[in-house]
Amino acid sequence: MIRAVAAVSVFLLLAGCTSGPSLDQQQQAWDADIETQACESIELLTPGSLERGWAVENAAEGNLTADDVRAFGNGGDDSPYRCAGDTFDRYYQEWLVEDFPESPKGQAGETTSPPAP
């Protein structure tokens, strides 16, 4: 009987020490918060501004594409940004990479951040 009580006490003590969300759960919540922030901010940007900015980066790196040339000439899609699609995915991924050091996993010392777009 004493052993059973001791075993239950140890189990309860250990269970109490592990309360709270895991690092993975904290990271997932952080990722979702970054996605929300990215969504809120992309909708405020001038249509076409991201594409033009990425075109400037590509030109500086010597990797200019046909899409970049269209972005420079403002011949691209100038519809308002939404929280879906390739443009949003790239924008969101850039936020994740840039802010990774501030994330739960970054703060825990992990050095692997999401891949750059």
C-alpha positions as CSV (number, residue, x, y, z in Angstrom):
1,M,0.0,0.0,0.0
2,I,2.8,2.4,0.9
3,R,4.5,1.7,-2.4
4,A,1.3,2.4,-4.3
5,V,0.9,5.7,-2.6
6,A,4.5,6.6,-3.2
7,A,4.2,5.6,-6.9
8,V,1.1,7.7,-7.3
9,S,2.8,10.7,-5.5
10,V,5.8,10.5,-7.8
11,F,3.5,10.3,-10.9
12,L,1.5,13.4,-9.8
13,L,4.7,15.3,-9.0
14,L,6.2,14.5,-12.4
15,A,2.9,15.4,-14.1
16,G,2.9,18.7,-12.4
17,C,6.4,19.5,-13.6
18,T,5.4,19.0,-17.2
19,S,2.4,21.2,-17.3
20,G,2.1,23.9,-20.0
21,P,2.5,23.7,-23.7
22,S,5.4,21.9,-25.3
23,L,8.0,23.8,-27.3
24,D,6.4,22.5,-30.5
25,Q,3.0,23.8,-29.3
26,Q,4.5,27.1,-28.4
27,Q,6.2,27.3,-31.8
28,Q,3.0,26.5,-33.6
29,A,1.2,29.2,-31.7
30,W,4.0,31.7,-32.6
31,D,3.8,30.7,-36.2
32,A,0.1,31.2,-36.3
33,D,0.6,34.7,-34.7
34,I,3.2,35.6,-37.3
35,E,0.8,34.5,-40.0
36,T,-2.0,36.7,-38.6
37,Q,0.4,39.6,-38.4
38,A,1.6,39.0,-42.0
39,C,-2.0,38.8,-43.2
40,E,-3.0,42.0,-41.5
41,S,0.0,43.9,-42.9
42,I,0.0,42.6,-46.4
43,E,-3.5,43.9,-46.9
44,L,-2.2,47.4,-46.1
45,L,0.5,47.4,-48.8
46,T,0.2,49.0,-52.2
47,P,-0.6,46.4,-54.8
48,G,2.5,45.4,-56.7
49,S,4.9,46.8,-54.2
50,L,6.2,43.4,-53.0
51,E,6.8,42.2,-56.5
52,R,8.7,45.4,-57.3
53,G,10.8,45.0,-54.2
54,W,11.6,41.4,-54.9
55,A,12.5,42.4,-58.5
56,V,14.9,45.0,-57.2
57,E,16.5,42.3,-55.0
58,N,16.8,39.9,-57.9
59,A,18.3,42.6,-60.2
60,A,20.9,43.4,-57.5
61,E,21.8,39.7,-57.4
62,G,21.9,39.4,-61.2
63,N,18.9,37.1,-61.2
64,L,16.3,39.2,-63.1
65,T,13.4,37.3,-64.5
66,A,10.6,38.1,-66.9
67,D,8.2,38.5,-64.0
68,D,10.7,41.0,-62.5
69,V,10.7,43.0,-65.7
70,R,6.9,43.1,-65.6
71,A,7.0,44.2,-62.0
72,F,9.4,47.1,-62.9
73,G,7.1,48.2,-65.7
74,N,4.0,47.9,-63.4
75,G,2.6,45.4,-65.9
76,G,1.9,42.8,-63.2
77,D,-1.2,42.1,-61.3
78,D,-2.1,45.2,-59.3
79,S,-5.1,43.8,-57.5
80,P,-5.2,44.2,-53.7
81,Y,-3.1,41.7,-51.7
82,R,-5.0,38.9,-50.0
83,C,-4.0,36.4,-47.3
84,A,-3.6,33.5,-49.7
85,G,-1.7,32.6,-52.8
86,D,2.0,32.6,-53.8
87,T,2.7,36.3,-52.9
88,F,1.3,35.9,-49.4
89,D,3.1,32.6,-48.9
90,R,6.4,34.2,-49.8
91,Y,5.7,37.3,-47.7
92,Y,4.7,35.0,-44.7
93,Q,7.8,32.8,-45.1
94,E,10.0,35.9,-45.1
95,W,8.5,37.0,-41.8
96,L,9.1,33.5,-40.3
97,V,12.7,33.5,-41.4
98,E,13.4,37.1,-40.3
99,D,11.7,36.7,-36.9
100,F,12.8,33.1,-36.1
101,P,15.4,34.2,-33.5
102,E,12.5,35.7,-31.5
103,S,10.4,32.5,-31.7
104,P,10.2,29.9,-28.9
105,K,12.5,27.5,-30.7
106,G,14.9,30.4,-31.6
107,Q,14.9,31.5,-28.0
108,A,15.6,27.8,-27.0
109,G,18.7,27.9,-29.0
110,E,17.6,26.1,-32.2
111,T,19.3,27.4,-35.3
112,T,17.2,25.9,-38.0
113,S,14.8,28.4,-39.3
114,P,12.3,27.9,-42.1
115,P,13.8,27.9,-45.6
116,A,14.2,31.3,-47.3
117,P,11.8,31.8,-50.2
